[in-house]
Amino acid sequence: MMITENTYFDGNVKSLGYETTEGKSTIGIINPGEYEFGTADKEIMHIVEGKLSALLPNQTDWQHFEAGSSFEVSANSNLKLKQKYKQLICASIGN
């Protein structure tokens, strides 16, 4: 199993990715700030700890998610994340 490392936004967002027979996943850490991401595949974001604000595709209001919650982002779309504290997220990709 290959592990990939990705760094975004001058090192403020980092993730480790891996793939199993069940599909692709990433574990990411986000420093405080506001970020915009694009998706190639459908992603399900699982909030592992803390709180996160997200502006989901085709929405005008920010939604707030806490540890234990999740949300889905469709393929080929953009979402914005706003974070006040360091955040840990797990994403299931294309599942």
Backbone as a printed PyTorch tensor [residue, N CA C, xyz], in Angstrom:
tensor([[[  0.8600,  -1.1750,   0.0000],
         [  0.0000,   0.0000,   0.0000],
         [  0.9060,   1.2370,   0.0000]],

        [[  0.6900,   2.1060,  -0.9560],
         [  1.4600,   3.3370,  -1.0820],
         [  0.8010,   4.4520,  -0.2780]],

        [[  1.6120,   5.2390,   0.4220],
         [  1.1150,   6.4020,   1.1560],
         [  1.6150,   7.6410,   0.4380]],

        [[  0.7030,   8.5600,   0.1200],
         [  1.0910,   9.7990,  -0.5390],
         [  0.9730,  10.9550,   0.4470]],

        [[  1.8500,  11.9180,   0.2900],
         [  1.8220,  13.1100,   1.1380],
         [  1.5510,  14.3180,   0.2610]],

        [[  0.6150,  15.1460,   0.6930],
         [  0.2710,  16.3530,  -0.0500],
         [  0.3650,  17.5630,   0.8740]],

        [[  0.8690,  18.6620,   0.3310],
         [  0.9770,  19.9150,   1.0720],
         [  0.3270,  21.0150,   0.2370]],

        [[ -0.5200,  21.8070,   0.8740],
         [ -1.2430,  22.8730,   0.1950],
         [ -1.1000,  24.1740,   0.9820]],

        [[ -1.3430,  25.2800,   0.3110],
         [ -1.4310,  26.5970,   0.9500],
         [ -0.2200,  26.8840,   1.8410]],

        [[  0.9590,  26.8110,   1.2150],
         [  2.2160,  27.1230,   1.9100],
         [  2.4120,  26.3150,   3.1870]],

        [[  1.9850,  25.0580,   3.1780],
         [  2.1750,  24.1780,   4.3160],
         [  1.1080,  24.2650,   5.3850]],

        [[  0.0650,  25.0690,   5.1760],
         [ -1.0000,  25.2110,   6.1700],
         [ -2.0030,  24.0640,   6.1550]],

        [[ -2.0020,  23.2920,   5.0740],
         [ -2.8630,  22.1210,   4.9690],
         [ -1.9930,  20.9680,   4.4830]],

        [[ -2.0230,  19.8640,   5.2250],
         [ -1.2460,  18.6790,   4.8460],
         [ -2.1370,  17.4570,   4.9630]],

        [[ -1.8910,  16.5020,   4.0640],
         [ -2.6630,  15.2740,   4.1380],
         [ -1.8040,  14.0790,   3.7630]],

        [[ -2.1900,  12.9400,   4.3130],
         [ -1.6260,  11.6580,   3.9370],
         [ -2.7340,  10.8720,   3.2690]],

        [[ -2.4560,  10.3400,   2.0890],
         [ -3.4590,   9.5870,   1.3570],
         [ -3.0610,   8.1350,   1.2280]],

        [[ -4.0590,   7.2730,   1.1330],
         [ -3.8080,   5.8470,   0.9500],
         [ -5.0010,   5.2270,   0.2360]],

        [[ -4.8000,   4.0300,  -0.2870],
         [ -5.8670,   3.3400,  -1.0010],
         [ -5.9130,   1.8960,  -0.5430]],

        [[ -7.1250,   1.3970,  -0.3150],
         [ -7.3410,   0.0030,   0.0500],
         [ -8.3570,  -0.5850,  -0.9270]],

        [[ -8.7500,  -1.8170,  -0.7060],
         [ -9.7680,  -2.4240,  -1.5650],
         [-11.1150,  -1.7180,  -1.4140]],

        [[-11.2930,  -0.9790,  -0.3200],
         [-12.5370,  -0.2460,  -0.0890],
         [-12.5380,   1.1260,  -0.7390]],

        [[-11.3940,   1.5910,  -1.2430],
         [-11.3240,   2.8890,  -1.9100],
         [-10.2100,   3.7540,  -1.3780]],

        [[-10.2110,   5.0220,  -1.8060],
         [ -9.1900,   5.9940,  -1.3990],
         [ -9.6610,   6.7760,  -0.1840]],

        [[ -8.6880,   7.1570,   0.6470],
         [ -8.9740,   7.9980,   1.8160],
         [ -7.7910,   8.8960,   2.0900]],

        [[ -8.0450,   9.9820,   2.7980],
         [ -6.9740,  10.8590,   3.2640],
         [ -7.2260,  11.2340,   4.7090]],

        [[ -6.1510,  11.5220,   5.4030],
         [ -6.1980,  12.1010,   6.7440],
         [ -5.4980,  13.4420,   6.6220]],

        [[ -6.1520,  14.5250,   7.0000],
         [ -5.5720,  15.8420,   6.8120],
         [ -5.5950,  16.6850,   8.0590]],

        [[ -4.6220,  17.5780,   8.1640],
         [ -4.5640,  18.5530,   9.2420],
         [ -4.6100,  19.9380,   8.6210]],

        [[ -5.4810,  20.7960,   9.1510],
         [ -5.6790,  22.1390,   8.6180],
         [ -5.3340,  23.1540,   9.6940]],

        [[ -4.4280,  24.0640,   9.3850],
         [ -4.1220,  25.1800,  10.2890],
         [ -5.2280,  26.2240,  10.1870]],

        [[ -5.3480,  27.1120,  11.1670],
         [ -6.3500,  28.1750,  11.0880],
         [ -6.2300,  28.9650,   9.7830]],

        [[ -7.3740,  29.3120,   9.2130],
         [ -7.4030,  30.0890,   7.9830],
         [ -8.6380,  29.7580,   7.1750]],

        [[ -8.6850,  30.2880,   5.9500],
         [ -9.7860,  30.0330,   5.0350],
         [ -9.1900,  29.5060,   3.7390]],

        [[ -9.7410,  28.3900,   3.2530],
         [ -9.1720,  27.7000,   2.1060],
         [-10.2640,  27.2780,   1.1350]],

        [[ -9.9080,  27.2140,  -0.1440],
         [-10.8460,  26.7220,  -1.1650],
         [-10.2330,  25.5120,  -1.8410]],

        [[-11.0190,  24.4370,  -1.9160],
         [-10.5690,  23.1850,  -2.5060],
         [-11.4620,  22.8110,  -3.6730]],

        [[-10.8980,  22.1250,  -4.6370],
         [-11.6490,  21.5370,  -5.7310],
         [-11.6380,  20.0260,  -5.5790]],

        [[-12.6990,  19.3760,  -6.0110],
         [-12.7730,  17.9190,  -5.9320],
         [-12.8390,  17.3300,  -7.3360]],

        [[-12.1050,  16.2680,  -7.5500],
         [-12.1950,  15.5310,  -8.8100],
         [-13.2250,  14.4170,  -8.6760]],

        [[-13.2730,  13.8140,  -7.4900],
         [-14.2030,  12.7310,  -7.1860],
         [-15.1130,  13.1520,  -6.0380]],

        [[-16.1960,  12.4200,  -5.8440],
         [-17.0520,  12.6490,  -4.6840],
         [-16.2160,  12.4100,  -3.4260]],

        [[-16.4110,  13.2460,  -2.4070],
         [-15.6990,  13.0830,  -1.1470],
         [-16.6750,  13.1800,   0.0180]],

        [[-16.4610,  12.3450,   0.9960],
         [-17.2100,  12.4300,   2.2430],
         [-16.2100,  12.8490,   3.3080]],

        [[-16.4250,  14.0110,   3.8910],
         [-15.5280,  14.5670,   4.8980],
         [-16.0480,  14.1920,   6.2800]],

        [[-15.1980,  13.5600,   7.0650],
         [-15.5220,  13.1630,   8.4350],
         [-14.7240,  14.0550,   9.3860]],

        [[-15.4080,  14.7750,  10.2470],
         [-14.7300,  15.6470,  11.1980],
         [-14.3070,  14.7850,  12.3860]],

        [[-12.9990,  14.6670,  12.5770],
         [-12.4600,  13.7960,  13.6140],
         [-12.4040,  14.5110,  14.9600]],

        [[-11.9950,  15.7780,  14.9520],
         [-11.9390,  16.5470,  16.1940],
         [-12.1840,  18.0110,  15.8910]],

        [[-12.6090,  18.7450,  16.8970],
         [-12.8050,  20.1790,  16.7380],
         [-14.0630,  20.5460,  15.9790]],

        [[-14.0660,  21.7610,  15.4490],
         [-15.1960,  22.3030,  14.6950],
         [-14.6770,  22.8640,  13.3800]],

        [[-15.5190,  22.8340,  12.3700],
         [-15.1420,  23.2880,  11.0430],
         [-16.3280,  23.9840,  10.4040]],

        [[-16.0720,  25.0780,   9.6960],
         [-17.1130,  25.7510,   8.9220],
         [-16.8470,  25.4900,   7.4510]],

        [[-17.9080,  25.1890,   6.6990],
         [-17.7650,  24.8770,   5.2810],
         [-18.8280,  25.6030,   4.4700]],

        [[-18.4010,  26.1450,   3.3450],
         [-19.3210,  26.6950,   2.3600],
         [-19.3730,  25.6670,   1.2450]],

        [[-20.4370,  24.8880,   1.2390],
         [-20.5610,  23.7760,   0.2940],
         [-20.9690,  24.2790,  -1.0850]],

        [[-20.7120,  23.4730,  -2.1190],
         [-21.0480,  23.8740,  -3.4850],
         [-22.5110,  24.2830,  -3.6220]],

        [[-22.7430,  25.3240,  -4.3720],
         [-24.0940,  25.8260,  -4.6650],
         [-24.8530,  26.2940,  -3.4290]],

        [[-24.1420,  26.6160,  -2.3530],
         [-24.7620,  27.1200,  -1.1390],
         [-24.3130,  28.5660,  -0.9070]],

        [[-25.1130,  29.3320,  -0.1880],
         [-24.7310,  30.7110,   0.1190],
         [-24.4440,  30.9170,   1.6010]],

        [[-24.8540,  29.9580,   2.4280],
         [-24.6380,  30.0610,   3.8680],
         [-23.5940,  29.0530,   4.3280]],

        [[-22.7090,  29.4920,   5.2070],
         [-21.7190,  28.6190,   5.8150],
         [-22.4220,  27.6440,   6.7560]],

        [[-21.9980,  26.3900,   6.7280],
         [-22.5140,  25.3770,   7.6460],
         [-21.4140,  25.0240,   8.6410]],

        [[-21.7960,  24.6340,   9.8480],
         [-20.8330,  24.3550,  10.9030],
         [-20.9300,  22.8840,  11.2940]],

        [[-19.7730,  22.2310,  11.3600],
         [-19.7060,  20.8080,  11.6500],
         [-18.7930,  20.5740,  12.8490]],

        [[-19.1840,  19.6510,  13.7130],
         [-18.4000,  19.3160,  14.8950],
         [-17.8890,  17.8880,  14.7900]],

        [[-16.9730,  17.5350,  15.6820],
         [-16.4190,  16.1860,  15.7220],
         [-17.5380,  15.1500,  15.7200]],

        [[-17.3580,  14.1150,  14.9270],
         [-18.3530,  13.0540,  14.8140],
         [-19.3330,  13.2600,  13.6800]],

        [[-19.3300,  14.4400,  13.0700],
         [-20.2470,  14.6960,  11.9560],
         [-19.5050,  14.5380,  10.6280]],

        [[-20.2570,  14.5300,   9.5490],
         [-19.6630,  14.4230,   8.2170],
         [-20.5460,  15.1370,   7.2030]],

        [[-19.9720,  15.3970,   6.0360],
         [-20.7310,  15.9910,   4.9440],
         [-20.1470,  15.5090,   3.6260]],

        [[-20.9530,  15.5760,   2.5870],
         [-20.5570,  15.0740,   1.2730],
         [-20.3550,  16.2280,   0.2950]],

        [[-19.3350,  16.0970,  -0.5350],
         [-19.0550,  17.0740,  -1.5890],
         [-19.0380,  16.3100,  -2.9080]],

        [[-19.8150,  16.7560,  -3.8750],
         [-19.8980,  16.0470,  -5.1500],
         [-18.6200,  16.2180,  -5.9700]],

        [[-18.4490,  15.3470,  -6.9320],
         [-17.2840,  15.3910,  -7.8220],
         [-17.2870,  16.6750,  -8.6460]],

        [[-16.1080,  17.1210,  -9.0160],
         [-15.9320,  18.2850,  -9.8850],
         [-16.6160,  19.5340,  -9.3440]],

        [[-16.4170,  19.7930,  -8.0590],
         [-16.9920,  20.9910,  -7.4540],
         [-15.9660,  21.6470,  -6.5350]],

        [[-16.3140,  22.8010,  -6.0070],
         [-15.4430,  23.5380,  -5.0930],
         [-16.1370,  23.7160,  -3.7620]],

        [[-15.3480,  23.7440,  -2.6940],
         [-15.8710,  24.0800,  -1.3910],
         [-14.8520,  24.9310,  -0.6620]],

        [[-15.3510,  25.7570,   0.2390],
         [-14.4810,  26.5870,   1.0610],
         [-14.5570,  26.0820,   2.4970]],

        [[-13.4020,  26.0740,   3.1580],
         [-13.3290,  25.6950,   4.5630],
         [-12.7740,  26.8580,   5.3470]],

        [[-13.3540,  27.0930,   6.5210],
         [-12.9020,  28.1610,   7.4030],
         [-12.6180,  27.5240,   8.7600]],

        [[-11.4400,  27.8050,   9.2750],
         [-11.0130,  27.1470,  10.4900],
         [-10.3690,  28.1290,  11.4470]],

        [[-10.7550,  28.0890,  12.7320],
         [-10.1530,  28.9540,  13.7470],
         [ -9.0090,  28.2590,  14.4750]],

        [[ -9.0530,  26.9250,  14.5600],
         [ -8.0500,  26.1560,  15.2790],
         [ -7.5480,  25.0260,  14.3850]],

        [[ -6.4630,  24.3750,  14.7730],
         [ -6.0100,  23.2140,  14.0040],
         [ -7.1130,  22.1790,  13.9830]],

        [[ -7.2470,  21.5060,  12.8640],
         [ -8.3630,  20.6020,  12.6330],
         [ -7.8600,  19.3110,  12.0120]],

        [[ -8.4420,  18.1830,  12.4030],
         [ -8.1390,  16.8920,  11.8170],
         [ -9.3710,  16.3940,  11.0690]],

        [[ -9.1740,  16.0470,   9.7930],
         [-10.2730,  15.5910,   8.9460],
         [ -9.8720,  14.3040,   8.2540]],

        [[-10.8160,  13.4050,   8.0930],
         [-10.6280,  12.2010,   7.2880],
         [-11.5830,  12.3160,   6.1150]],

        [[-11.1060,  12.0430,   4.9100],
         [-11.9650,  12.1140,   3.7310],
         [-11.9870,  10.7680,   3.0120]],

        [[-13.1760,  10.2550,   2.7250],
         [-13.3410,   9.0710,   1.8970],
         [-13.5870,   9.5750,   0.4850]],

        [[-12.8040,   9.1190,  -0.4580],
         [-12.8450,   9.6660,  -1.8100],
         [-13.4100,   8.6610,  -2.7990]],

        [[-14.4240,   9.1010,  -3.5440],
         [-14.9920,   8.2920,  -4.6100],
         [-15.7820,   7.0970,  -4.1340]],

        [[-16.0740,   7.0230,  -2.8660],
         [-16.8180,   5.8700,  -2.3370],
         [-18.3070,   6.1120,  -2.3560]]])
